[in-house]
């Protein structure tokens, strides 16, 4: 009888240990596989918040700002934990054609948060500090990732290796220009600072041309499956939208600065071309999305990369509003207002989809604990 009780007690203890281990293993696995592009959550939330601010919705802008600060700090902690607990996986991502460019979301997120800080709190010093953090991170990510991919011994084919997520590098570059125009960091001289920000805008446009050429070639000349149309393909439009915003900010903020004033017609013309390109992408992406989910019946499930779909919608609204003001075209505000609604709707749907995942994991853990507790009680009664 005592042997049976001992065995029963060991089994009960093992099950109790399993119920406690399950949540830890689930959390550990999620951190180990955490996608580098998860800071797109901060990018999307920040730009929708700024959209609300520009259209006179302070409650919406303030609530999203609070969420964004929490999300930014939480993700920084999670990424630090991942780097310390799973260094091999973390370092491997830096030379992955599919995941490396996700690190550029940290740069864009930092600058978008800086834009919120500057607009919603008037804390220019903190916004400038965030710009400098983004500037340093941009240098590290740009030259580390591109160099690692160049010297990598084994490389995937173009069909497997490239996707719309590569254009996050363009978004990160233009975010340096956008926040810089607003906080005007001092580098050597005010004239040089303005010219440097203009250079970021010009280089970001050039980088887009390089990358979109490869992406468009992959579209046209390789087999295209529904699974290939991952959410970051909306960055095809989003990268052009933030490039439009950067051009509008340069024209507005530095129109009287000597090195740039003579180029303002060029800046406005090129910015209009970028907006036209972003606009061209929208019907194309909508039709492809319908083909993916409506015709090919590809199941919609939450993916952190879907934040890369929310961000372009919010950014298109902001850039359209700002460009309309620079070019003095009043009707563009109505277009921007429409995309404000679309951006907020997409944000809410994606946020609720994301919230279900930890809720589901928590309920699953509670269910496991509850079952183990019930079995412990039953086996205790049997042992008695």
C-alpha positions as CSV (number, residue, x, y, z in Angstrom):
1,X,0.0,0.0,0.0
2,X,2.8,2.4,0.8
3,X,4.5,1.6,-2.5
4,X,1.3,2.4,-4.3
5,X,1.0,5.6,-2.4
6,X,4.6,6.5,-3.2
7,X,4.2,5.8,-6.9
8,X,0.9,7.7,-7.0
9,X,2.5,10.6,-5.2
10,X,5.4,10.6,-7.7
11,X,3.0,10.6,-10.7
12,X,0.9,13.4,-9.1
13,X,4.0,15.4,-8.5
14,X,5.2,14.9,-12.0
15,X,1.9,16.1,-13.4
16,X,2.0,19.1,-11.2
17,X,5.5,19.9,-12.5
18,X,4.3,19.5,-16.0
19,X,1.4,21.9,-15.5
20,X,3.9,24.5,-14.2
21,X,6.4,23.7,-16.9
22,X,4.0,24.2,-19.8
23,X,3.6,28.0,-19.5
24,X,7.4,28.4,-19.2
25,X,8.1,26.2,-22.2
26,X,5.5,28.1,-24.3
27,X,6.9,31.5,-23.3
28,X,10.5,30.3,-23.9
29,X,9.6,29.0,-27.4
30,X,7.8,32.2,-28.3
31,X,10.8,34.4,-27.2
32,X,13.2,32.1,-29.1
33,X,11.2,32.5,-32.3
34,X,10.4,36.2,-31.8
35,X,10.5,37.8,-35.2
36,X,12.9,40.8,-35.6
37,X,10.1,42.7,-37.4
38,X,7.8,42.8,-34.3
39,X,8.6,46.5,-33.9
40,X,6.3,47.1,-36.8
41,X,3.6,47.1,-34.0
42,X,5.2,50.3,-32.7
43,X,5.4,51.7,-36.2
44,X,1.8,51.0,-37.0
45,X,0.5,52.2,-33.6
46,X,2.6,55.4,-33.8
47,X,1.5,56.4,-37.3
48,X,-2.2,55.8,-36.6
49,X,-1.8,57.9,-33.4
50,X,-0.2,60.7,-35.4
51,X,-2.9,60.5,-37.9
52,X,-5.5,61.0,-35.2
53,X,-3.5,63.9,-33.8
54,X,-3.4,65.6,-37.2
55,X,-7.2,65.2,-37.7
56,X,-8.0,66.6,-34.2
57,X,-8.6,63.4,-32.3
58,X,-6.6,63.9,-29.2
59,X,-8.2,61.1,-27.2
60,X,-7.3,58.5,-29.8
61,X,-3.8,59.9,-30.3
62,X,-3.2,59.9,-26.6
63,X,-4.5,56.4,-26.0
64,X,-2.4,55.0,-28.8
65,X,0.6,56.9,-27.6
66,X,0.3,55.2,-24.2
67,X,0.0,51.8,-25.8
68,X,3.0,52.6,-28.0
69,X,5.3,53.5,-25.1
70,X,4.3,50.3,-23.4
71,X,4.8,48.2,-26.5
72,X,8.2,49.8,-27.3
73,X,9.6,49.2,-23.8
74,X,8.2,45.7,-23.6
75,X,9.7,44.7,-27.0
76,X,13.1,46.1,-26.0
77,X,13.0,43.9,-23.0
78,X,11.9,40.9,-25.0
79,X,14.6,41.4,-27.6
80,X,17.3,41.8,-24.9
81,X,16.1,38.6,-23.2
82,X,16.1,36.8,-26.6
83,X,19.6,38.0,-27.3
84,X,20.9,36.8,-23.9
85,X,19.0,33.5,-23.8
86,X,19.1,32.5,-27.4
87,X,22.2,34.2,-28.9
88,X,22.6,31.8,-31.8
89,X,19.1,32.3,-33.1
90,X,19.4,36.1,-32.5
91,X,22.7,36.3,-34.4
92,X,21.5,34.0,-37.2
93,X,18.7,36.4,-37.9
94,X,21.2,39.1,-38.9
95,X,22.4,37.1,-41.9
96,X,19.0,35.7,-42.9
97,X,17.6,36.9,-46.2
98,X,14.1,36.3,-44.9
99,X,14.4,37.8,-41.4
100,X,17.4,40.2,-41.3
101,X,15.5,43.2,-42.6
102,X,13.1,43.0,-39.7
103,X,15.7,44.7,-37.5
104,X,15.1,47.9,-39.5
105,X,11.7,48.1,-37.8
106,X,13.5,49.0,-34.6
107,X,14.9,52.1,-36.3
108,X,11.6,53.2,-37.8
109,X,9.7,52.5,-34.5
110,X,12.2,54.6,-32.6
111,X,11.8,57.5,-35.0
112,X,8.0,57.2,-35.1
113,X,7.9,57.2,-31.3
114,X,10.1,60.3,-31.4
115,X,7.6,62.0,-33.7
116,X,4.8,61.2,-31.2
117,X,6.9,62.5,-28.3
118,X,7.6,65.7,-30.2
119,X,4.0,66.3,-31.3
120,X,2.1,65.1,-28.3
121,X,4.3,66.1,-25.4
122,X,6.4,69.0,-26.9
123,X,9.5,67.3,-25.4
124,X,11.9,68.2,-28.1
125,X,14.9,67.1,-26.1
126,X,13.6,63.5,-25.7
127,X,12.6,63.5,-29.4
128,X,16.1,64.6,-30.4
129,X,17.6,61.8,-28.2
130,X,15.4,59.3,-29.9
131,X,16.5,60.6,-33.3
132,X,20.1,60.1,-32.3
133,X,19.4,56.5,-31.2
134,X,17.6,55.9,-34.5
135,X,20.5,57.4,-36.4
136,X,23.1,55.2,-34.7
137,X,20.9,52.1,-35.1
138,X,20.5,52.9,-38.8
139,X,24.2,52.9,-39.3
140,X,24.7,49.6,-37.4
141,X,21.8,47.8,-39.2
142,X,22.5,49.2,-42.7
143,X,26.1,48.2,-42.9
144,X,25.9,45.1,-40.7
145,X,23.0,43.5,-42.6
146,X,23.9,44.4,-46.1
147,X,27.6,43.4,-45.6
148,X,26.6,40.1,-43.9
149,X,24.3,39.2,-46.8
150,X,26.9,40.1,-49.4
151,X,29.7,37.9,-47.9
152,X,27.4,35.0,-46.9
153,X,28.7,31.8,-48.5
154,X,25.3,30.1,-49.0
155,X,22.6,32.2,-50.5
156,X,19.0,31.4,-51.5
157,X,17.6,32.0,-55.0
158,X,16.0,35.3,-55.7
159,X,12.6,33.6,-55.7
160,X,13.1,32.4,-52.1
161,X,15.3,35.1,-50.7
162,X,13.6,38.4,-51.5
163,X,10.3,39.8,-50.2
164,X,8.6,43.1,-49.6
165,X,10.1,43.1,-46.1
166,X,13.4,44.3,-47.6
167,X,11.7,47.7,-48.1
168,X,11.7,48.2,-44.4
169,X,15.2,49.5,-44.9
170,X,13.8,52.3,-47.0
171,X,11.2,53.1,-44.3
172,X,13.9,53.2,-41.7
173,X,16.0,55.5,-43.8
174,X,13.1,57.9,-44.5
175,X,12.1,57.9,-40.8
176,X,15.5,59.5,-40.1
177,X,14.6,62.3,-42.4
178,X,11.0,62.8,-41.2
179,X,11.9,63.1,-37.5
180,X,15.1,65.0,-38.3
181,X,13.0,67.7,-40.1
182,X,10.8,68.1,-37.1
183,X,13.5,68.2,-34.4
184,X,16.3,69.7,-36.5
185,X,19.4,68.0,-34.9
186,X,22.6,70.0,-35.1
187,X,25.4,68.3,-36.9
188,X,28.5,70.5,-37.6
189,X,26.2,73.4,-38.8
190,X,22.6,74.0,-39.5
191,X,23.1,74.1,-43.2
192,X,25.0,70.8,-43.2
193,X,22.3,69.3,-41.0
194,X,19.6,70.2,-43.5
195,X,21.7,68.9,-46.4
196,X,22.3,65.6,-44.5
197,X,18.5,65.1,-44.0
198,X,18.0,65.9,-47.7
199,X,20.6,63.2,-48.5
200,X,18.8,60.7,-46.4
201,X,15.6,61.4,-48.4
202,X,17.4,61.1,-51.7
203,X,19.2,57.9,-50.7
204,X,16.0,56.4,-49.4
205,X,14.4,57.0,-52.8
206,X,17.4,55.4,-54.6
207,X,17.4,52.4,-52.3
208,X,13.7,51.9,-53.1
209,X,14.5,51.9,-56.8
210,X,17.1,49.2,-56.3
211,X,15.0,46.9,-54.2
212,X,11.6,47.3,-55.9
213,X,13.3,46.4,-59.2
214,X,14.2,43.0,-57.7
215,X,10.8,42.6,-56.1
216,X,9.0,43.4,-59.3
217,X,11.2,41.0,-61.2
218,X,10.3,38.3,-58.7
219,X,6.6,39.1,-59.2
220,X,6.7,38.9,-63.0
221,X,9.1,36.0,-63.7
222,X,8.7,33.5,-60.9
223,X,5.8,31.3,-59.8
224,X,3.6,33.2,-57.4
225,X,1.6,31.3,-54.7
226,X,-0.8,32.7,-52.1
227,X,1.7,31.9,-49.4
228,X,4.2,34.2,-51.2
229,X,2.0,37.2,-50.7
230,X,3.1,37.8,-47.2
231,X,1.8,41.0,-45.4
232,X,5.1,43.0,-45.8
233,X,4.3,43.3,-49.5
234,X,2.2,46.3,-48.4
235,X,5.5,48.0,-47.6
236,X,5.7,48.3,-51.4
237,X,3.3,51.1,-50.9
238,X,4.3,52.1,-47.4
239,X,7.9,52.8,-48.4
240,X,6.7,55.2,-51.0
241,X,4.2,56.8,-48.6
242,X,6.9,57.6,-46.0
243,X,9.2,58.8,-48.8
244,X,6.4,61.2,-49.8
245,X,6.1,62.4,-46.2
246,X,9.8,62.9,-45.9
247,X,9.8,65.0,-49.1
248,X,6.9,67.1,-47.9
249,X,8.7,67.7,-44.6
250,X,11.9,68.7,-46.4
251,X,10.0,71.2,-48.6
252,X,8.1,72.6,-45.6
253,X,10.9,72.8,-43.0
254,X,13.9,73.8,-45.2
255,X,12.4,75.8,-48.0
256,X,14.4,78.9,-46.9
257,X,17.7,77.1,-46.1
258,X,20.4,78.1,-48.6
259,X,21.6,74.6,-49.7
260,X,18.0,73.4,-50.3
261,X,15.9,76.4,-51.3
262,X,17.1,76.3,-54.9
263,X,16.0,72.6,-55.1
264,X,12.5,73.0,-53.7
265,X,10.8,72.7,-57.1
266,X,12.8,69.5,-57.7
267,X,11.9,68.2,-54.2
268,X,8.2,68.9,-54.7
269,X,8.1,67.3,-58.2
270,X,9.9,64.1,-57.0
271,X,7.7,64.0,-53.9
272,X,4.6,64.1,-56.2
273,X,6.0,61.2,-58.2
274,X,6.5,59.2,-55.0
275,X,2.9,59.8,-54.0
276,X,1.7,58.8,-57.4
277,X,3.7,55.5,-57.1
278,X,2.3,54.8,-53.6
279,X,-1.2,55.4,-55.0
280,X,-0.6,53.1,-57.9
281,X,0.3,50.2,-55.6
282,X,-3.0,50.4,-53.6
283,X,-5.4,48.8,-56.2
284,X,-2.7,46.3,-57.1
285,X,-2.3,45.1,-53.5
286,X,-6.1,45.0,-52.9
287,X,-6.6,42.9,-56.0
288,X,-3.8,40.5,-55.0
289,X,-5.2,40.3,-51.5
290,X,-8.6,39.4,-52.9
291,X,-7.0,36.7,-55.1
292,X,-5.1,35.3,-52.1
293,X,-8.0,35.1,-49.6
294,X,-11.1,35.3,-51.8
295,X,-10.2,33.1,-54.8
296,X,-7.4,30.9,-53.4
297,X,-9.1,30.8,-50.0
298,X,-5.8,31.3,-48.0
299,X,-6.8,31.3,-44.3
300,X,-6.3,34.5,-42.4
301,X,-4.5,34.0,-39.1
302,X,-2.7,36.5,-37.0
303,X,1.0,37.1,-37.9
304,X,3.2,39.9,-36.4
305,X,4.0,40.8,-40.0
306,X,0.4,42.0,-40.5
307,X,1.5,45.2,-38.6
308,X,3.4,45.8,-41.9
309,X,0.0,46.1,-43.5
310,X,-1.4,48.6,-41.0
311,X,1.6,50.9,-41.1
312,X,1.3,51.7,-44.9
313,X,-2.4,52.6,-44.5
314,X,-1.8,55.1,-41.7
315,X,1.3,56.4,-43.4
316,X,-0.6,57.0,-46.7
317,X,-3.1,59.1,-44.8
318,X,-0.5,61.2,-43.2
319,X,1.6,61.7,-46.3
320,X,-1.4,62.6,-48.4
321,X,-2.5,65.2,-45.8
322,X,1.0,66.7,-45.6
323,X,1.6,66.8,-49.4
324,X,-1.8,68.3,-50.0
325,X,-0.8,71.2,-47.6
326,X,2.5,71.7,-49.3
327,X,1.0,71.7,-52.8
328,X,-2.1,73.6,-51.6
329,X,-4.5,70.9,-52.9
330,X,-7.5,70.9,-50.5
331,X,-9.2,67.8,-51.8
332,X,-6.3,65.6,-50.7
333,X,-7.4,66.1,-47.1
334,X,-10.6,64.1,-48.0
335,X,-8.5,61.2,-49.3
336,X,-6.4,61.3,-46.2
337,X,-9.5,61.2,-44.0
338,X,-10.7,58.0,-45.8
339,X,-7.4,56.3,-45.1
340,X,-7.5,57.5,-41.5
341,X,-10.6,55.4,-41.1
342,X,-9.1,52.4,-43.0
343,X,-5.9,52.6,-40.9
344,X,-7.7,52.8,-37.6
345,X,-9.9,49.9,-38.6
346,X,-6.9,47.7,-39.7
347,X,-5.1,48.6,-36.5
348,X,-8.1,47.6,-34.3
349,X,-8.5,44.3,-36.1
350,X,-4.8,43.4,-35.9
351,X,-4.6,44.5,-32.3
352,X,-7.6,42.3,-31.3
353,X,-6.1,39.4,-33.3
354,X,-2.8,39.8,-31.4
355,X,-4.5,40.1,-28.0
356,X,-6.2,36.7,-28.6
357,X,-2.9,34.9,-28.7
358,X,-1.7,35.6,-25.1
359,X,-5.3,35.2,-23.9
360,X,-5.5,31.8,-25.6
361,X,-2.1,30.8,-24.2
362,X,-3.2,31.9,-20.7
363,X,-6.5,30.0,-20.9
364,X,-4.7,26.9,-22.2
365,X,-2.3,27.1,-19.2
366,X,-5.1,27.5,-16.8
367,X,-6.9,24.6,-18.3
368,X,-3.8,22.5,-18.0
369,X,-3.4,23.5,-14.3
370,X,-7.1,22.9,-13.6
371,X,-6.9,19.4,-15.2
372,X,-3.8,18.5,-13.2
373,X,-5.4,19.8,-10.0
374,X,-8.5,17.7,-10.6
375,X,-6.4,14.6,-11.3
376,X,-4.4,15.2,-8.1
377,X,-7.6,15.4,-6.1
378,X,-8.9,12.2,-7.8
379,X,-5.7,10.2,-7.3
380,X,-5.5,11.4,-3.7
381,X,-8.9,10.1,-3.1
382,X,-8.1,6.8,-4.8
383,X,-4.9,6.5,-2.8
384,X,-6.8,7.1,0.4
